[in-house]
């Protein structure tokens, strides 16, 4: 039963399991106590911190363990912003950061601060020059992920770090997706990560803050973890997390090479096997194990369900799989199709057979979902009126795009189709469909019947 | 090697270990995902929540899991204060709450709020009428522990809850020390606890918020745990925590009875075996497994070290064992002796033999520490001048009290001894010594030589 969602969570690494079991026996006591059980716990904690710091590339006293990657990000951002309050209240982040970063930004805005989102290109990467231009003398902190969690694109961290250095702005790197594969390029000021992404247990994140970076922990004081992560240390899990990080790093180069080959197979074969697919994310500067594609005229939730029935666990950034019924902010920022979105992230040890079986099944599953929605046949005889209006109000993704595709052939080249829709996914997917199909997206305006009117001109 | 510090942390309960191992295999995936591994994780999370809610005595949707008891307290206090911001900004807490509560109070004060500490009597308990009198129409929240973590005294939670209800003020109960022994009396609005105190793993706390209590989670938003505990759920540990709570509750009545007998043995025998000892905390309304006593003329850290060498792990509220060199705020609020303080908290399964060996060793260890410090012999011939001054400036606990005890016999009844000291422990321990010795503590004033002058009148 192949599990293809390693970017969400990975099963516990055997080394982590072993370390966890040992530390449950040896490391349950309070490391702040002076008696032997406490001293033993302290030694385990110190050793785990040293191992993690070595993998991160920092000093042990620069690194604390937090209860999760999310908490590491929250503590890192709030502490760095407070530490540089006198400099200014501007936070600069990329538009495709993890929700923990964006939520910390919303909290900053609610408290009266300013957040600037740096846009990304269609590959999902920021342009270092655009990022640099967003930095100014009132910028307290900049945040950039090492690699994107939804599309796998690596960010130009070294170049952005250099720009931050030149501007005198500390850079927080969310390394959650990449730390298991290798260290983050030099130049960061703060770094956050999450153990269950690298085969460690849940309940452990890490936050590194370089010496010299102004940092004022927020929230109630606490003596543990240098005052940066309140509460009793989750010691057995910390020990397991550090052991796992060391173990996956030892295997990282070979496994990355192998998984990169499997992902390349998916990148190449999916568009060959399935018509009307867009593979998104940078094809070269990317995580080794992650690939994302979107299928026109497909409902993401239904496709996930079909894949799950066949034993494949994947995730999706389609609006129908989100509780808010909006497409992933990452796909939106990239301006790529969100309907029928599938993220495949391979855990270590995934076999070529698993990938081949996935490629074998996918075309049939996509086809059956499309049949169910009545997706258009490719090409239809032209002719008919110059301007058509399609009323898709009240209909959800992928219906508005399907209806657009069905009628575009009925207007002559130069004619227009107006799609009325109140589905949030349409705002992203209609322009993305035009891009894929070589049609012209003219723009949107409020529809007199409610919702939005999207205007498309047939050019081919 | 008897471990007598269960109030800090307890070894993992065998049931917790078993549940943890099973959940590492079955519950590593993201419970928010729709595929089978995610659904399985969601089922485990739901089942753990139901089990914990049953033990707490609340509805499952009133309870969230947090990364620690400290985080549960922090989130509970900040959320409740924010939820009732329009009512007022007053927080009422007992003076002997856990540091996590007091630190949350300090954060509230730093943000412009007001904190009122309700004093306790010499037993460590608040007087419900005094607590009630502290509540007013601008009180947003009251906090009271179920039982004290340092001296074991149970608080009158039911009476205080009734007073809070009458005043329309929500009551947060920190049940960290007692939840394994049984549910908290009815009437609370919020409840916080910590799994590693009941044989569960580290990394899990719980926060229950009754329906109808106004609550506004603070900090960055997050979709997990009803928005009250951000970050990926520490699921295997949560499963283990719930299993352990159920298991210890099944054994609680019998084990409480047994440990209560062992603690009674310590409460009775220590003052018989060791001269100049004060056993503190309520002798009846108390936790079953915890007893605290203080030994005059003894340095707490040295005594802990001697006990550790003999294989006994205990903790202490003496100033010398604290990083700030101040005595425990609990002992201070109770006005009891802090020097030579020893807290014994027995884990489940402690044997009578362990306790007997402790009682056998203790007198010799206390005696040898006293010899090292040159503690006074009991009684000395009276006579000499009417007023003596002892300069203990620059000397740490227990020296100032030892020097006072050495010279009190040299002034006649009615005469005075003035002790000059700049040790923070003296402020608590000199009055406590007077109380124990039946001498009159007159008061303190700034000393012209620096530090404080403590005036004692000999009356017996």
Interface residues (C-beta under 8 A of the other chain):
Chain A: X1 X3 X5 X8 X9 X10 X11 X12 X17 X20 X21 X24 X28 X29 X30 X33 X34 X35 X36 X37 X38 X67 X68 X69 X70 X71 X74 X78 X99 X100 X103 X104 X106 X107 X194 X196 X201 X202 X203 X204 X205 X219 X220 X221 X222 X223 X230 X231 X232 X233 X234 X235 X236 X237 X301 X304 X305 X307 X308 X312 X313 X314 X315 X321 X323
Chain B: X1 X3 X5 X8 X9 X10 X11 X12 X17 X20 X21 X24 X28 X29 X30 X33 X34 X35 X36 X37 X38 X67 X68 X69 X70 X71 X74 X78 X99 X100 X103 X104 X106 X107 X194 X196 X201 X202 X203 X204 X205 X219 X220 X221 X222 X223 X230 X231 X232 X233 X234 X235 X236 X237 X301 X304 X305 X307 X308 X312 X313 X314 X315 X321 X323
